[in-house]
């Protein structure tokens, strides 16, 4: 009888009242009431209560022995529960299954982690070690299904716009994407290495040369970067896309905006809203998302990924205080943050923010508190009345607010106040989890100064087109002029998280040679590193542009997850270790010999 029946999922059982069904799943809990045994059986879609009576002798004996997470099969009739026994907390709380046959499919040892969403919290490392058990939690089951739905939306949107899905190689060549490569030694070619791709950058550009008009891929990417809350270690996925015959980044921005807006509202159930009034001036006609130049973002928000769910922009007071006698403000740059309701901060809280400022490189944190129509501050006595009035006017401070200052070189002030802006917003809960604020950051520096190596380097990557093309590169003679070159690059920011990076590509070999030449690299170096691309570009490469969205980060934000590791089925821990599978691990000597590799232990 059991063999001939098909399994019924818990969410379908309401349709079978009075009928016999077969269910399978894990024991979520068991209650022995003497004459009756109740078992909550859990499948991937919910829970159904099983009722086992002494009349079914074998099944009753088995029910007496089962424990949590035993795997069972049960046959019986679905009936409606008595009114006083209904459970409104579960979807099947109005019904139960009266067992006629109970079969044990497998046993379970005592659990090392909690498989319920309620009950004691399990530490992350233990959860990751037993991820196969952690995944049984209903919340994790919902996330896995939700992620599958997420992928389907991405694929449908892209295919509806005539994008062609193409998979690109996993074993590739090493390329400078800005992070360390994972290298794979070649057994057949001794001493040579493949690299796991940091992104399909070169391959997707070659597809454009190959005549593919619109490419996309949900692409695995591999980067040997330190993990953090919004970045996985090792491998992650991105929605990668490229479009041929595009010479302006605005084309890509307009093409992808509807997808991101739909994901936020229709999929994520969020409200799209920008609270930063300053940012709204950068919204172009035909869009609702600001395009903020990189330098503007740094000067106003202190970061190139501003959270626009709140305002609190930096106010430049340098000119207003240029004649001040206050020594601290006699600096190249003076800026301020007006923190609404900041007067409520205690002395110890202000001290904590001061400590944070010092860790970021500031000498301290000057402030003014506005209460009862007067200024309370250790620095007020050093400022003239007209200077205090100007500060209040320019910052828009009112009673109950506090103004915090930064005075130093511009870049340092931007860094310190930019991070404090985020910290103040966290303290006052200004970032509404039910809202999403998008923006594009554009016009990134083509080159930047590499402090570690004390030389110029590429800002994002060498594959972007400098605005002005070859002429802009040829006219740049000094380091200062080179640093002024702007790339047609753009990032997409969601609630203060960079979730996309893209650019109009450099498809002209002469521009590529010149871009590297300004950094001191000759043609031989460029051809050795990017010979495949350069060779292709010599045969009629069309102009093209694209971008890549970090779908793990987007999904994390839409699901209100605390860590990106919570939205991935099998992540590594914060130290980059797979506790479940035990990797990285040592390998046998013969495997190393095959690869002509010798392992050297750290001293």
PyMOL commands that set and color helices and strands:
alter all, ss='L'
color gray80, all
select helices_A, chain A and resi 10-16+57-63+83-85+124-129+131-134+138-160+201-209+249-267+277-280+294-301+327-329+342-344+347-359+380-382+385-395+410-427+469-474+479-483+509-517+523-537+551-558+564-567+589-594
alter helices_A, ss='H'
color red, helices_A
select strands_A, chain A and resi 20-32+36-43+46-53+71-80+95-106+164-165+171-172+182-185+193-196+214-223+234-244+271-272+290-293+314-316+333-339+367-371+374-376+402-408+435-436+438-442+447-450+455-458+489-494+497-504+544-550
alter strands_A, ss='S'
color yellow, strands_A
deselect
rebuild
show_as cartoon
